[in-house]
Amino acid sequence: MGWDVAIVVMCVTGIVAMPFVGLYARRRWLTGQGGLFDCAYRVADGVPGSGWVLGLARYREDRLEWFRAFSLGLRPSVSLQRGTTTYVHQRPASGLEQVVLFEDSRVILVRERVTSREHCLAMDDDTTMGLITWLESAPPGSHYIPASADSPL
């Protein structure tokens, strides 16, 4: 009878630990693909300070890839192209954001030139400077967006 309880406890412990092992293995795999840094992403606008999701980001070729921190997915949830993304502005985290975001976070607003879609990211000061530098150092001509055939010159 004692062995039955021990086996059940070990099985339950193993089942409870599996998601944590999966998150650890995913982070190790992503780190092996390129350096990661902490980066929160605002998925929904609405109440000030809400809609933030903690995550990880990395630079890969000419893209910034963002992954949810607590997900087992291996593909980025958001991918921003360097040549079509523009830095808009930054500000310190305020109010509720100071509680839900990483410590000493700065909120950065970037915009996709093609779709005019805005993205809010939150990261520390050093990473913010790295993002701005990475965006501004795109090769010459990469920010050129050809006019569509329907638009007048």
C-alpha atoms as one frame of an Amber mdcrd trajectory, in Angstrom:
protein
   0.000   0.000   0.000   2.888   2.376   0.814   4.434   1.932  -2.653   1.139
   2.766  -4.328   0.990   6.137  -2.557   4.650   6.873  -3.392   4.070   6.085
  -7.084   0.967   8.294  -7.204   2.839  11.163  -5.490   5.757  10.841  -7.939
   3.397  10.791 -10.930   1.483  13.853  -9.716   4.762  15.679  -8.999   6.024
  14.812 -12.492   2.822  16.043 -14.133   2.910  19.312 -12.157   6.609  19.868
 -13.024   6.249  19.199 -16.774   5.135  22.734 -17.783   8.031  24.268 -15.833
  10.499  21.886 -17.449   8.980  22.776 -20.828   9.354  26.527 -20.173  12.963
  26.025 -19.120  13.753  23.889 -22.179  12.078  26.445 -24.472  14.080  29.313
 -22.996  17.319  27.340 -23.375  16.456  26.545 -26.997  15.599  30.182 -27.783
  18.794  31.394 -26.107  20.770  28.981 -28.257  19.227  30.567 -31.367  20.401
  34.066 -30.373  20.630  36.280 -27.298  17.364  37.020 -25.514  16.393  40.021
 -23.447  13.379  40.806 -21.260  10.765  42.748 -23.188   7.081  43.247 -22.379
   4.564  43.875 -25.161   1.228  45.651 -24.942  -1.352  43.425 -26.603  -4.426
  45.527 -25.844  -5.101  49.203 -25.348  -7.729  50.276 -22.903  -7.313  51.039
 -19.241  -3.947  52.805 -18.741  -1.352  50.344 -17.483  -3.255  47.249 -18.607
  -2.840  44.926 -21.553   0.857  44.157 -20.965   2.286  40.659 -21.443   5.754
  39.760 -20.162   8.015  38.276 -22.766  11.398  37.793 -24.326  12.766  39.326
 -27.488  15.754  38.825 -29.744  17.248  40.316 -32.866  17.365  37.839 -35.708
  18.702  38.959 -39.069  16.614  42.053 -39.886  13.766  41.344 -37.458  12.945
  41.877 -33.826  11.128  38.744 -32.649   9.011  38.811 -29.497   7.942  35.678
 -27.596   5.514  35.372 -24.681   7.377  34.453 -21.504   4.840  31.888 -20.313
   4.163  29.977 -23.508   5.543  26.788 -24.970   5.396  28.135 -28.544   8.650
  28.211 -30.492   7.531  30.821 -33.023   7.513  34.537 -32.226   4.165  36.111
 -31.374   5.280  39.413 -32.920   7.929  40.045 -35.557   8.952  43.584 -36.511
  10.923  44.181 -39.707  13.840  46.540 -39.227  13.459  48.318 -42.557   9.774
  49.131 -42.090   9.719  49.949 -38.375  10.216  53.456 -37.031  10.981  54.593
 -33.519   8.323  57.104 -32.376   9.044  57.943 -28.744   9.749  56.608 -25.268
   8.680  57.381 -21.733   9.199  55.947 -18.270   6.674  53.418 -17.008   4.011
  55.148 -14.936   1.268  54.225 -12.507   0.194  50.603 -12.708   2.859  49.919
 -15.362   5.550  50.242 -12.699   3.992  47.286 -10.913   3.225  44.977 -13.854
   6.361  45.576 -15.959   9.989  44.715 -15.363  11.882  46.916 -12.911  12.997
  50.317 -14.303  11.174  49.749 -17.587  10.842  52.320 -20.320   7.840  52.199
 -22.646   8.822  52.498 -26.297   6.406  53.200 -29.108   7.353  52.038 -32.608
   5.316  52.203 -35.808   5.266  50.047 -38.915   5.524  52.331 -41.926   3.524
  50.149 -44.301   0.501  49.487 -42.085   0.852  52.435 -39.651   0.282  49.928
 -36.834   1.811  50.991 -33.530   3.504  48.632 -31.084   4.314  49.349 -27.425
   7.331  47.598 -25.948   8.747  47.889 -22.440  12.385  47.201 -21.607  15.246
  48.546 -19.497  17.354  51.604 -20.418  20.254  49.727 -22.013  17.972  47.576
 -24.141  16.003  50.676 -25.174  19.170  52.299 -26.478  20.045  49.071 -28.272
  16.644  49.000 -29.987  16.864  52.630 -31.104  20.398  52.122 -32.401  19.416
  48.925 -34.214  16.481  50.664 -35.934  18.516  53.731 -36.915  21.445  51.718
 -38.236  19.454  49.939 -40.927  21.264  49.882 -44.285  20.725  52.916 -46.549
  17.623  52.562 -48.694  16.046  49.905 -46.493  13.508  52.435 -45.223  12.313
  53.173 -48.749   8.735  52.082 -49.290   7.782  52.073 -52.974   4.610  53.921
 -53.892   1.780  51.686 -54.929   0.565  51.774 -58.514  -2.707  53.412 -57.375
  -1.152  56.272 -55.413  -0.292  59.512 -57.184   3.284  60.771 -57.028
